[in-house]
Amino acid sequence: MCGCDQGQPTPSARTSSAPTPDKRATSDVTAADFAATKKVAESGDAVAQYNLGVMHYDGEGVPQDYAEAVKWYRLAADQGLAVAQDNLGFMYYTGEGVPQDYAEAVKWTRLAADQGNALAQCSLGSMYYFGEGVPQDYAEAVKWYRLAADQGLAVAQENLGFMYRDGQGVPQDDVETYAWFSVAAGDRFPNAAKGRDLTASKLTPEQLSQGQKRATELLEKIGSGK
């Protein structure tokens, strides 16, 4: 739900198998691994429930079954596990294993976002950007993108670059645009690098210096976790 592919914030094709707090399903899960995880999940362990959902979602150690993935994500989400709440929101957003329901997607994504889950924060930002399950609100989109960006999530940093570039939810600001694109730029985010270079071509030498300084400040702030 959170990504940038067309020069503005767009839904992404992120999968449901995000890392768990302390253990996770892996790509080489065996039937024995699945059985062991299921036993722990059935005892009420939220992380095991989440991992069992991932196994069902990815077809690891068991045939792929989105409805079963939803079942186990929900059990973990009901216990407050943020990554499970985020994945359950993702399932409602895509309509995998449940009827597509943007309002439910917002509900579960917000629960995860309120706990500080960066991907959920970014996804909630995109929901506000597109008005999916909530009224369209660029300022709210910026708020949630910024929370995720401050945690180091590159796609949210890229999204902030687009928001500053287009003056959506924030005053248009080429220096901030350059800074956020610079922070996000890398092999996985070629649009951010392109946006940074295009913005740089429009800046005066003084503005470019300001943008570089701002990018350095942002990187230091994000790196320090403040």
N, C-alpha and C positions, 0 to 999 in steps of 0.2 A: 504493500500500500504506500510505501514511502520510497520515492525515487525521483530521478530526473533523467529523461531521455530525449525530450523534444524542445529543450531550451526553456522549460518552465517545470515546476513541480508536477510530477505525474505518478500514477500508481506504479508500483514495481511488481516484479514477478518473484518476490522473495518466497522461499519455501517455509514450511512450518517447523523445520527441524533446527531451531535455534539452540545455542548452548544452554544447559541447565545450570543451576547454582553450583552443584558439586559433582554431579555425575550425569551421563548422557547416553543416549542410544548412539551407536556407531554404525558405520557403513558395512561392517562385517559381522553383524549380529547373527548368531546361530539360533536354532530352535531351542537349545538348552538355555541360552542367554535369555531368550524371550520367556521361557517358562519360569526361570528364576526371578525375572523382573515382575512378571505377573503375580507371582506368589507374594512378593513384597508389596506390590500395588494393592492387592486385595486385602492386605492388612491395614491399609489406610495411609501408607506413605505417599505424600504428595509428589515428591520428586520421581519416585518410581511410577506413579500414575502418569505423570507427564511423559516420562521416557517411554512408557507403554503406548501412549498416544502417538509419539514420534515413530515408533516401530510400525504401528498400524498405518500411519500416514505414508511412510516411505516404503512399506512392504519389506521390512527388515526382520527376518526370522518368522514371518507370518505373511499370508497374502494381504496385499494392500486393501484397506477398508477405511474409507473416510468417516463413515458413521461411527465405527469403533474408536477412531482417533478422537472424534468429537466427544464421545462418551468419557474417555479417560482424561482428556483435557479439561472437561467440565468438572470432574471430580477433584482434580488438582486445583483448578481455578476457584472452586467453591471454598477451598482451604486457604485462598489468598496468595497462591504462587503466581507471581507476576508474569513469568514467561509463559505459563499455561493460560493465563487470562489473555495475554497478547495473542497467542496462537488460536485461542477460541474466537477472539475477535476477527482474526484473519479468516477463519473458516466461515464465519457469518458474512464476511465481506465478499469472499469468492463464491459462496454457495456450495462448498465442498462438504458433504456429509450432513448438511442442514440446508433448508431453503435460504436463499440469499436474503439478508435482512441488514441493511445499513444501520438501522437504529440499534440493533443488537450488537453489531460490530463496534459502533461507537461506545456502547455501554461497557463492553469488556475491554476494549482498547484503553478507554479512559481509566478504568480501574488499575490497569498495568502502568499506564503513564503516571498516575498519581503516586505510584510507588517508586517512580524514578527510572522505569525501564525506558532506555533511550530509543529503541526501535518503536516502541508503542507511542512515545511522545512524538516522534517524527510522523508516524502513521496518522495520529490524531491531527497533526498539523495539516496533512494532506487532505483529510476528511473535511476540515474547515476550509481549506483552499478550494475544493471542488463542490462543497455543499452537499456532501454525501452523509445522510443521517443526521446532519445538523445544518442550520442556516449557514450559507456561505459567509465567511468572515475572515478577511485577510489578516486583520490584526491578531486574531486568535491563532491563525496559522503561523504567523511569525513568532508568537509567544511559545508555541510548542516546538517549532523548529529550533528556536534558540536554546531551549532547555536541552534538547538532544544534541545540538551542535556543541554546547558547552561541555558535554560529556565526551566529545571527540568523535561523534558519529559523522563520518564524512558526507554521507548523502544529505544529512540535515544542514551541514555547512554549505554544501552546494546549493541547496534550496534557498538558504538565506541570501546567497549571492544573487539568485534570480529575483528574490523579492526586493532587494535593494536596487537591482538594475532597473526593474520595472516600476518601482515606487508603489508596491502593493503591500499595504499594511504598515509601511514605514515611508518616510520621505525618500524620494529618489536620491541616491548618493553613490557616485562613481567610486569614491575612495573606499567606502565600505564594501561595495561590489567587488572591487579588486582584492581587498583584504580577504573576504570570505571565499572567493574563488581560489585564491592562493593557498589558503589553509586546506581546502578540499581537494586541490589538484593532485592527480596521481594516475597510475595506470588504469585503475578501475573507474575513474571519473574524467574521461577525456573532455566532456563538455565544460567541466570546471576549468581545465587548463586552457581551452579555447576561449572561454569567457574571460578569464584573467588576461590573456594576451590581447583580445579584442578591446577590453576595457583600457588596458595599458596604452594602446595606440591613441586613445582619446584624451589621455591625461596630460596635463602640463608636467614638466620635470618636478615642480614642487609637489603637485598632487601625487605623482608616482612615488616620490619619497615618503609622503604621508601614508600612502597605501602600504608600502613595504614595511614601514614602522608599525602600522596598525596590525598587519599580518603577524609580525614578530611578537607583538604584545598578546595577540589572541593565542598564538601557539604556546607562549609561556604560561598564560592563564590556564589553558586547557591541560597543558602538561602538569601543572601544579595541582590541578583538581579544585581550584578555588572558584 
